[in-house]
Amino acid sequence: FDKEVNEFDVVIWVVVSKDLQYKVIQDQILRRLRADQELEKETEEKKASFIDNILRRKKFILLLDDLWSAVDLNKIGVPRPTQENGSKIVFTTRSKKVCRDMEADDELKMDCLPTTE
């Protein structure tokens, strides 16, 4: 991941957690895109449209950390990565069901580190 960061126009890391809130995810993405102030009072739909418009023109990597359920990327405004745009979405979860629901291309199982590490 560290080696590939320079290949992307924007790197976005969002902590989702158990209490899935689309507005919070959108606000974190907008903060990274430096557009949070101007869209602060807008609807989720308007924010989704803005995010989609920006990210469609960029090569991005989005890390969705600590997913407990599937996230509707369209509702957030995140366009699907394609071979052509070279963008990536990476997520962490403890659930294989979330991997299936999110239609993950690749799965990598990681064991937890011991508390001493």
Phi, psi and omega in degrees: 000314180301322182290330185272346185305321182293346179278351185252148176287325181213138177243125184235127177242123182234126173271119185266306180068184188292324182272082184295117178228112184298322180300318180295318179297312179301316181297323178293320177295315180296325177298318180292329178275002180059040180231014185292323182293315185288339181248013186309317186259009182280164178286164176300324180295317179294318178297318180299318180297318179296313180300314180301314181299318180288309186291334177297336182262004183233156169267112187236159168232128181244121176255114175260108188264134172068054176281135176249346176207166181296147179248131177279101183297327178296322180295328178280327183105015182269118178290149179293135175294146177226169174300323184292316184273344175070007180285164182221148169236126179239138176221153175247141180203162175259003190240126174292330178298319178298320178301316179294313182297328179273000180055050181297136176285319181227146175237139178227114181275128178241134174276152178291147175286148173298154182300336179284346180253000000 
